[in-house]
Amino acid sequence: MASLQQEKIQSLIIPLRHNNMVLPQTSIAEVISVPEVKELHGEQAWFTGHFNWRNQQVPLISVERMCGIGSQEPINRARRLAVLYGLEKHPGLEYYAIEIQAIPHPVLLGNEDLVAIDEVTDDNGIIDAHVQAIGIKSFIPNLVTIENELKQLLEKI
């Protein structure tokens, strides 16, 4: 009898300032050191500004500030940025970047490696689930919501 293999996904546990985030490895184009960022301070504290990457202007956001976690701080050049592929294919939003605290940890995750945890947050729909990923307290973001919020903001600028 053939055994059923459970599907596992190459993922990254991404250290943020106050939390950890889990994403499929294929959603990230590159992890980079913080370049020179043209900071834009406006109506949304989660939008940091733009930077040049591969001859493109890439918007930079803080997922934690989108969720109401933490306050706006100057960008620390010792941190990193994760450049993500735009999943929704909005024109001009082929890539966007998120502020991260350190280099992400690659992990192979299956259903048995993720345990849902109850956590009440007012995250504006940014978080799909709070989980323990191989024992590490993390959250899984809703990238569609993040991209749609960012698209709406960029249309106003």
C-alpha positions as CSV (number, residue, x, y, z in Angstrom):
1,M,0.0,0.0,0.0
2,A,1.3,3.4,-0.9
3,S,1.6,5.8,2.0
4,L,0.2,9.3,1.7
5,Q,2.8,12.0,1.9
6,Q,1.7,15.2,3.6
7,E,2.6,18.2,1.6
8,K,5.2,20.5,3.2
9,I,5.9,24.0,2.1
10,Q,9.3,25.8,2.0
11,S,8.6,28.7,4.3
12,L,10.3,31.5,6.2
13,I,9.9,32.5,9.8
14,I,10.5,36.3,9.6
15,P,11.6,38.1,12.7
16,L,9.9,41.4,13.1
17,R,10.5,43.9,15.9
18,H,7.7,42.7,18.2
19,N,6.6,39.4,16.6
20,N,7.4,36.8,14.0
21,M,5.6,36.3,10.6
22,V,5.4,33.1,8.5
23,L,5.4,33.3,4.7
24,P,6.0,30.8,1.9
25,Q,9.5,31.2,0.6
26,T,8.3,31.8,-2.9
27,S,6.6,35.0,-1.9
28,I,9.9,36.7,-1.2
29,A,12.1,38.0,-4.1
30,E,15.1,38.9,-1.9
31,V,16.2,39.9,1.6
32,I,18.4,43.0,1.5
33,S,20.2,45.4,3.8
34,V,18.3,48.7,4.3
35,P,19.2,51.0,1.3
36,E,18.7,54.7,1.3
37,V,15.0,55.2,1.7
38,K,13.1,58.3,0.5
39,E,10.9,58.6,3.6
40,L,7.3,59.8,3.2
41,H,5.5,60.8,6.4
42,G,1.8,61.0,5.7
43,E,-1.6,59.8,6.9
44,Q,-0.5,56.2,7.3
45,A,2.3,55.5,9.8
46,W,2.8,52.0,8.3
47,F,4.0,53.5,5.0
48,T,7.6,54.4,5.3
49,G,8.5,55.5,1.8
50,H,10.2,54.3,-1.4
51,F,13.7,53.0,-2.3
52,N,15.4,52.0,-5.5
53,W,15.8,48.3,-6.1
54,R,16.8,46.8,-9.4
55,N,16.0,50.1,-11.1
56,Q,12.5,50.2,-9.7
57,Q,10.9,52.4,-7.0
58,V,9.7,49.9,-4.3
59,P,7.3,51.0,-1.6
60,L,8.3,50.1,2.0
61,I,5.9,49.3,4.7
62,S,5.8,48.1,8.3
63,V,3.3,45.1,8.7
64,E,3.5,45.6,12.5
65,R,2.4,49.2,12.3
66,M,-0.4,48.1,9.9
67,C,-1.6,45.9,12.7
68,G,-1.3,48.6,15.3
69,I,1.8,47.1,16.9
70,G,4.7,49.4,17.8
71,S,5.3,53.0,16.9
72,Q,6.9,54.8,14.0
73,E,10.7,54.8,14.5
74,P,13.5,55.9,12.2
75,I,14.8,53.1,9.9
76,N,17.7,51.3,11.6
77,R,20.2,50.5,8.9
78,A,21.2,47.4,10.9
79,R,17.8,45.8,10.1
80,R,16.8,44.2,6.8
81,L,14.1,44.5,4.3
82,A,12.2,41.6,2.7
83,V,11.2,42.4,-0.9
84,L,8.0,40.6,-1.7
85,Y,6.4,39.8,-5.1
86,G,3.1,41.6,-5.6
87,L,0.6,38.7,-5.7
88,E,-2.3,40.8,-6.9
89,K,-0.4,42.1,-10.0
90,H,-1.5,45.8,-9.4
91,P,0.2,48.0,-12.0
92,G,3.2,49.7,-10.3
93,L,3.1,47.3,-7.4
94,E,5.0,44.3,-8.8
95,Y,7.2,44.4,-5.7
96,Y,6.9,45.9,-2.2
97,A,9.1,45.6,0.8
98,I,8.5,45.0,4.5
99,E,10.7,46.0,7.4
100,I,12.1,43.0,9.2
101,Q,14.4,42.7,12.2
102,A,16.8,40.0,11.1
103,I,17.5,37.4,8.4
104,P,14.5,35.0,8.1
105,H,14.8,31.4,9.1
106,P,14.0,28.8,6.4
107,V,11.8,26.0,7.6
108,L,9.8,23.2,5.9
109,L,6.2,23.4,7.2
110,G,3.3,21.0,7.0
111,N,0.0,21.1,8.8
112,E,1.4,19.3,11.8
113,D,4.0,22.0,12.3
114,L,1.4,24.8,12.6
115,V,-0.8,25.0,15.7
116,A,-3.4,27.7,15.8
117,I,-3.4,29.9,18.9
118,D,-6.2,32.1,20.2
119,E,-5.1,35.7,20.2
120,V,-7.4,38.7,20.1
121,T,-6.0,41.6,18.1
122,D,-7.3,44.6,16.3
123,D,-5.3,44.1,13.2
124,N,-7.6,45.5,10.5
125,G,-7.8,42.1,8.7
126,I,-4.0,42.1,8.1
127,I,-3.5,38.9,10.1
128,D,-5.1,35.6,8.8
129,A,-4.0,33.5,11.8
130,H,-1.9,33.4,14.9
131,V,0.1,30.2,15.1
132,Q,2.9,28.4,16.7
133,A,5.1,27.4,13.8
134,I,7.5,24.7,14.9
135,G,7.0,26.1,18.4
136,I,7.7,29.7,17.5
137,K,4.8,32.2,18.2
138,S,4.1,33.8,14.8
139,F,1.3,35.1,12.6
140,I,0.3,34.5,9.0
141,P,-0.5,37.7,7.2
142,N,-3.2,38.3,4.6
143,L,-1.0,39.5,1.7
144,V,-4.0,40.4,-0.4
145,T,-5.3,42.8,2.2
146,I,-1.9,44.3,2.7
147,E,-1.5,44.8,-1.1
148,N,-4.9,46.3,-1.5
149,E,-4.3,48.8,1.4
150,L,-1.0,49.7,-0.1
151,K,-2.5,50.2,-3.6
152,Q,-5.2,52.5,-2.2
153,L,-2.6,54.6,-0.4
154,L,-0.3,54.8,-3.4
155,E,-3.2,56.0,-5.6
156,K,-3.6,59.0,-3.2
157,I,0.1,60.0,-3.3
